[in-house]
């Protein structure tokens, strides 16, 4: 991977992480407050909603940090080292955490009897996306393991 591409990906990762921090500090609380203003009957869900929103973003930030680590391994031409599986495993766990947190949010919202279709659909989408991304990363992990084996076989030949 060229230096320009690595730089571009790092810029995007910094932007994603920064947007996550902004979401945790400003946007999530603002969305929750405006929802409570519109639907005062759900004022009791302020803190559960805040926790679910912040934790969702936190899981994504963990994945971004692990992607940065993987990008560093690519830059150092060490992506086929055994240590590259650690960040991949953490990314899989982070996406699983996103799915689990989305499911908890869905259960809290429906259990409280509050279910605007947009919120419920968003939570279902978060669960589906989390599971899908975790499964995708599992496939990528297996591909990385096979590539590491092929790299080791090639090193033996050379």
Buried (B, 14 or more C-beta within 10 A) or exposed (E): EEEEEBEEBBEEBEEBBEBBEEBBEEBBBEBBEEBBEEEEEBEEBBEBBBBBBBBBBBBBBBBBBBBBBBBBBBBEEEBBEEEBEEBBBBBBBBBBBBBBBBBBBBEBBEEEEBBEEEBBEBBEEBBEBBBEBBBEBBEEBEEBBEEBEEEEEEEEEE
